[in-house]
Amino acid sequence: MKAFASDNWAGVHPQIMEAIINANSGHQAAYGDDDYTEKAELRFKELFGEQTKTYFVYNGTAANIIALDSICNTFNSVICSEHAHIHVDECGAIEKHAGVKLLAIPSVDGKLYPEQIKDFVKADRIPHQSIPAVISITQSTEMGTVYSVEEIKALAILAHDNGLYLHVDGARISNAAASLGLSFKEMITDTGVDVLSFGGTKNGLMFGEAIVFLNPEIGEHVELYRKQGMHLASKMRYVAAQFLALFENDLWRANAEHSNAMAQLLAEKLDAFPAIRITQEVQSNGVWAVMLDEIAEKLLKSGFFYPWDERASEYRLMCSWDTTEDDINKLVANL
């Protein structure tokens, strides 16, 4: 039985694996000067707009930190949700490598709203206070919720009106676009996002993420930040080849739609049990549920998943591109 712990636990999609194998032929120039990387960069331009500049890295933490480091000074701060990956799951990497302060805002659904953060976008006591430079949001959020186009636009306007940039942590960006039925350009470029961390690993890749600059006025020295950040891959063709396969025939959307649909099915079946309460609207590929700890402890033996808030007995169950109805039915039968 497959686990419901994380979409990171899933294997590599067969078409992605095939792309890696096919890229493993002959010699190609190193450090991104290869044919695969050139084609992948052009593909990102097609998906996000001609002004797009894309830089490949190994993992999501690197994508977030290098993106933010390249647009912040050490006297700056980044506004984010209290659930943001950069705040709770990256071991202080932003503070260590970028030297910036995080302003983590309480959130019940993983989202930030203009009314919540409008009082944080200005520094009142210069030079004694760190100066906000970026609003960072996650799409889809760490609670499985999805920002609407209008919500992203409102945050972009707030950021730009106050001289800030808008960054999106897109670890599950494909799930969000599939949930909204939109293209990446409609959801990200057209809403005013300045820089995006584009996630692939949670949607079928073996490894590899992308830093995507939508604002042509920023990211001037990101290649140097990437090198300093130890994420300039010598054999970058293997990262780029995976993205080419992910975008071929919209494989990204098919994978995301499937994992989203499996989460909807799982939520429907769990919600039929009076002892289980779904706590978040299921909009992407995760289900958040409160259940008795003794029930969870027994259920974990048949398919592992993580506690989210142990004090509230809240658990997170994630679906992946390879989750099947049979996997869900087995879990529910055990329940």
C-alpha positions as CSV (number, residue, x, y, z in Angstrom):
1,M,0.0,0.0,0.0
2,K,1.2,3.5,-0.8
3,A,1.7,6.1,1.9
4,F,-0.2,9.4,2.2
5,A,2.7,11.1,3.9
6,S,3.8,13.4,1.1
7,D,3.8,13.7,-2.7
8,N,7.6,13.7,-2.2
9,W,7.3,10.0,-1.3
10,A,6.1,9.1,-4.8
11,G,8.4,7.8,-7.4
12,V,9.4,9.3,-10.7
13,H,6.8,9.4,-13.5
14,P,7.8,7.0,-16.3
15,Q,7.9,9.7,-18.9
16,I,10.2,11.7,-16.8
17,M,12.4,8.7,-16.2
18,E,12.5,8.1,-19.9
19,A,13.5,11.7,-20.5
20,I,16.5,11.3,-18.1
21,I,17.6,8.2,-19.9
22,N,17.3,9.8,-23.3
23,A,19.3,12.7,-22.1
24,N,22.1,10.3,-21.1
25,S,23.5,10.0,-24.6
26,G,26.7,11.6,-25.8
27,H,28.4,14.7,-24.5
28,Q,26.7,18.1,-23.8
29,A,28.3,21.3,-22.6
30,A,28.3,21.7,-18.8
31,Y,26.7,24.3,-16.5
32,G,23.6,24.9,-18.5
33,D,25.2,25.5,-21.9
34,D,23.5,22.4,-23.3
35,D,20.7,21.9,-25.8
36,Y,18.3,20.6,-23.2
37,T,18.6,23.7,-20.9
38,E,18.3,26.1,-23.8
39,K,15.1,24.4,-25.0
40,A,13.7,24.3,-21.4
41,E,14.4,28.0,-20.9
42,L,12.5,28.7,-24.2
43,R,9.6,26.5,-23.0
44,F,9.3,28.6,-19.8
45,K,9.1,31.7,-22.0
46,E,6.3,30.2,-24.0
47,L,4.4,29.3,-20.8
48,F,5.1,32.5,-18.8
49,G,5.9,35.2,-21.3
50,E,8.9,36.4,-23.4
51,Q,10.4,38.5,-20.6
52,T,10.8,35.3,-18.5
53,K,14.3,34.4,-17.2
54,T,14.6,30.9,-15.7
55,Y,17.4,29.3,-13.6
56,F,17.4,25.6,-12.7
57,V,18.4,24.4,-9.2
58,Y,18.3,21.1,-7.4
59,N,15.6,21.6,-4.8
60,G,12.8,23.8,-3.5
61,T,14.7,25.3,-0.6
62,A,17.4,26.5,-3.0
63,A,14.8,28.0,-5.4
64,N,13.2,30.0,-2.6
65,I,16.4,31.1,-0.9
66,I,18.3,32.1,-4.0
67,A,15.3,33.9,-5.5
68,L,14.8,35.9,-2.3
69,D,18.5,36.4,-1.7
70,S,18.9,38.0,-5.1
71,I,16.2,40.6,-4.5
72,C,16.9,41.5,-0.8
73,N,19.5,43.2,1.2
74,T,20.5,42.0,4.7
75,F,18.5,44.9,6.2
76,N,15.3,43.7,4.6
77,S,12.5,41.6,5.8
78,V,10.1,39.1,4.0
79,I,6.4,39.0,4.9
80,C,5.0,35.4,4.9
81,S,2.4,33.2,6.5
82,E,3.3,31.4,9.7
83,H,2.9,28.2,7.8
84,A,5.3,29.2,5.0
85,H,7.9,26.6,4.1
86,I,10.6,29.3,4.3
87,H,9.6,29.9,7.9
88,V,9.0,26.4,9.3
89,D,10.6,23.9,7.0
90,E,13.8,25.3,5.7
91,C,16.0,25.2,8.9
92,G,16.6,28.9,8.9
93,A,18.1,28.8,5.5
94,I,16.8,32.3,4.5
95,E,18.2,33.8,7.7
96,K,21.6,32.1,7.2
97,H,22.1,32.6,3.5
98,A,20.2,35.8,2.8
99,G,20.5,37.4,6.2
100,V,17.0,38.7,6.1
101,K,14.2,38.7,8.7
102,L,11.0,36.9,8.3
103,L,7.7,38.5,9.4
104,A,5.5,35.5,9.9
105,I,1.8,36.4,9.9
106,P,-0.8,34.1,11.6
107,S,-3.1,32.4,9.2
108,V,-5.9,29.9,9.6
109,D,-6.0,28.7,6.0
110,G,-2.4,29.2,4.9
111,K,-3.2,32.4,3.0
112,L,-2.2,36.0,3.4
113,Y,-4.7,38.8,2.8
114,P,-4.1,42.5,2.2
115,E,-6.0,43.5,5.3
116,Q,-3.8,41.3,7.4
117,I,-0.5,42.6,6.2
118,K,-1.1,46.2,5.2
119,D,0.3,47.4,8.5
120,F,3.5,45.5,8.0
121,V,4.6,46.7,4.5
122,K,6.2,49.9,5.8
123,A,9.1,50.4,8.2
124,D,8.3,53.1,10.7
125,R,11.6,53.5,12.5
126,I,14.4,53.6,10.0
127,P,17.3,52.9,10.6
128,H,16.2,50.9,13.6
129,Q,13.8,48.5,11.9
130,S,14.3,46.0,9.1
131,I,12.7,47.3,5.9
132,P,10.1,45.0,4.2
133,A,11.1,44.1,0.6
134,V,9.0,41.1,-0.4
135,I,5.6,39.5,0.2
136,S,6.1,35.7,-0.2
137,I,3.0,33.5,-0.7
138,T,2.7,29.7,-1.4
139,Q,0.5,28.5,-4.3
140,S,-1.1,26.1,-3.4
141,T,-0.6,26.8,0.3
142,E,0.8,24.6,3.0
143,M,-2.8,24.0,4.1
144,G,-3.8,22.8,0.6
145,T,-5.8,25.9,-0.2
146,V,-5.5,27.8,-3.4
147,Y,-5.3,31.6,-4.0
148,S,-7.7,32.9,-6.6
149,V,-6.4,35.2,-9.4
150,E,-8.1,38.1,-7.7
151,E,-6.4,37.3,-4.4
152,I,-3.0,37.2,-6.0
153,K,-3.6,40.5,-7.9
154,A,-4.6,42.2,-4.7
155,L,-1.4,41.2,-3.0
156,A,0.7,42.2,-6.0
157,I,-1.0,45.7,-6.0
158,L,-0.3,46.0,-2.3
159,A,3.3,45.0,-2.7
160,H,4.0,47.2,-5.7
161,D,2.2,50.3,-4.3
162,N,4.6,50.1,-1.4
163,G,7.8,49.3,-3.3
164,L,7.8,45.6,-2.5
165,Y,8.1,42.5,-4.7
166,L,5.7,39.5,-4.7
167,H,7.3,36.1,-4.6
168,V,5.4,32.8,-5.0
169,D,6.7,29.6,-3.6
170,G,5.3,27.2,-6.2
171,A,6.2,23.9,-4.8
172,R,2.8,22.7,-5.9
173,I,2.2,25.3,-8.5
174,S,0.8,22.7,-11.0
175,N,-1.8,21.5,-8.5
176,A,-2.9,25.2,-8.1
177,A,-3.2,25.8,-11.8
178,A,-5.1,22.6,-12.3
179,S,-7.4,23.4,-9.5
180,L,-8.2,26.8,-11.0
181,G,-8.3,25.5,-14.6
182,L,-5.8,28.2,-15.6
183,S,-2.5,28.5,-17.5
184,F,0.6,29.4,-15.6
185,K,0.7,32.8,-17.4
186,E,-2.9,33.6,-16.3
187,M,-2.3,32.6,-12.7
188,I,1.2,34.0,-12.2
189,T,2.5,36.4,-14.9
190,D,-0.8,38.2,-15.5
191,T,-1.5,38.7,-11.8
192,G,1.7,40.7,-11.2
193,V,4.0,38.1,-9.6
194,D,7.7,39.2,-9.7
195,V,9.5,35.9,-9.1
196,L,8.3,32.3,-8.8
197,S,9.9,29.2,-7.4
198,F,8.5,26.5,-9.8
199,G,8.3,23.0,-8.2
200,G,8.6,19.8,-10.2
201,T,9.6,17.2,-7.6
202,K,6.2,16.9,-6.1
203,N,4.6,16.4,-9.5
204,G,6.6,13.6,-10.9
205,L,10.2,14.8,-11.3
206,M,13.2,12.9,-9.7
207,F,14.9,16.2,-8.8
208,G,15.0,19.8,-9.9
209,E,13.1,23.1,-9.4
210,A,13.2,26.4,-11.3
211,I,13.6,30.0,-10.3
212,V,11.4,32.0,-12.7
213,F,11.8,35.8,-12.9
214,L,8.7,37.5,-14.4
215,N,9.8,41.0,-13.7
216,P,12.6,41.9,-16.1
217,E,14.0,44.6,-13.8
218,I,15.1,42.1,-11.1
219,G,17.4,39.1,-10.9
220,E,20.4,40.8,-12.6
221,H,22.9,38.8,-10.6
222,V,21.0,35.6,-9.9
223,E,23.5,33.4,-11.7
224,L,26.1,34.5,-9.2
225,Y,23.8,33.9,-6.3
226,R,23.1,30.4,-7.7
227,K,26.8,29.7,-7.9
228,Q,27.4,31.0,-4.4
229,G,24.4,29.0,-3.2
230,M,26.0,25.8,-4.5
231,H,23.2,25.0,-7.0
232,L,24.8,25.5,-10.4
233,A,24.6,21.9,-11.6
234,S,27.4,20.9,-13.9
235,K,25.2,18.3,-15.7
236,M,22.2,20.6,-15.9
237,R,20.8,18.7,-18.9
238,Y,19.3,16.1,-16.6
239,V,17.3,18.7,-14.7
240,A,16.2,20.5,-17.9
241,A,15.2,17.3,-19.7
242,Q,12.7,16.5,-16.9
243,F,11.0,19.9,-17.3
244,L,10.8,19.4,-21.1
245,A,9.0,16.1,-20.5
246,L,6.8,17.6,-17.8
247,F,5.5,20.2,-20.2
248,E,5.2,17.9,-23.1
249,N,1.5,17.3,-23.9
250,D,0.7,19.0,-20.6
251,L,1.9,16.1,-18.5
252,W,2.1,18.5,-15.6
253,R,-1.6,19.2,-15.7
254,A,-2.6,15.5,-16.1
255,N,-0.5,14.6,-13.0
256,A,-1.8,17.5,-11.0
257,E,-5.5,16.9,-12.0
258,H,-5.1,13.3,-10.9
259,S,-3.6,14.0,-7.5
260,N,-6.2,16.7,-6.9
261,A,-9.0,14.3,-7.8
262,M,-7.6,11.7,-5.5
263,A,-7.6,14.2,-2.6
264,Q,-11.2,15.0,-3.4
265,L,-12.2,11.4,-3.3
266,L,-10.2,10.7,-0.1
267,A,-11.9,13.7,1.6
268,E,-15.4,12.5,0.5
269,K,-14.8,9.1,2.0
270,L,-13.2,10.3,5.2
271,D,-16.0,12.8,5.7
272,A,-18.5,10.0,5.8
273,F,-17.1,9.0,9.2
274,P,-18.6,10.9,12.1
275,A,-15.3,10.6,14.1
276,I,-13.4,12.5,11.4
277,R,-13.7,16.2,10.6
278,I,-12.1,17.8,7.5
279,T,-10.6,21.1,8.6
280,Q,-9.6,22.8,5.3
281,E,-11.3,23.2,2.0
282,V,-9.8,20.6,-0.3
283,Q,-8.6,22.6,-3.3
284,S,-5.4,20.8,-4.3
285,N,-3.9,17.4,-3.4
286,G,-4.0,17.4,0.4
287,V,-6.6,16.6,3.0
288,W,-6.4,18.0,6.6
289,A,-8.5,16.1,9.1
290,V,-9.0,15.9,12.8
291,M,-9.4,12.4,14.2
292,L,-8.9,10.7,17.6
293,D,-5.2,9.8,18.2
294,E,-6.0,6.2,18.8
295,I,-7.7,5.9,15.5
296,A,-4.8,7.6,13.7
297,E,-2.2,5.4,15.5
298,K,-3.9,2.3,14.1
299,L,-4.5,3.7,10.7
300,L,-0.9,4.8,10.4
301,K,0.2,1.1,10.3
302,S,-1.7,0.6,7.1
303,G,-0.4,3.7,5.3
304,F,1.8,6.4,6.8
305,F,0.8,10.0,7.0
306,Y,2.0,12.9,9.2
307,P,0.4,14.7,12.1
308,W,0.0,18.4,11.3
309,D,-1.0,19.8,14.7
310,E,-0.6,17.2,17.4
311,R,-2.2,19.4,20.0
312,A,-5.4,19.5,18.0
313,S,-5.1,15.9,16.7
314,E,-5.0,17.2,13.2
315,Y,-3.4,15.1,10.5
316,R,-2.3,15.7,6.9
317,L,-2.9,13.2,4.1
318,M,-1.3,13.9,0.7
319,C,-2.2,12.4,-2.6
320,S,0.4,12.0,-5.5
321,W,0.4,11.6,-9.2
322,D,0.5,7.8,-8.6
323,T,-2.2,7.5,-5.9
324,T,-5.0,5.2,-7.0
325,E,-8.6,4.8,-6.0
326,D,-7.6,1.3,-4.8
327,D,-5.1,2.9,-2.4
328,I,-7.8,5.1,-1.0
329,N,-10.3,2.3,-0.8
330,K,-7.8,0.2,1.2
331,L,-7.1,3.0,3.6
332,V,-10.9,3.6,4.1
333,A,-11.5,-0.1,4.5
334,N,-9.0,-0.3,7.3
335,L,-10.5,2.8,8.9
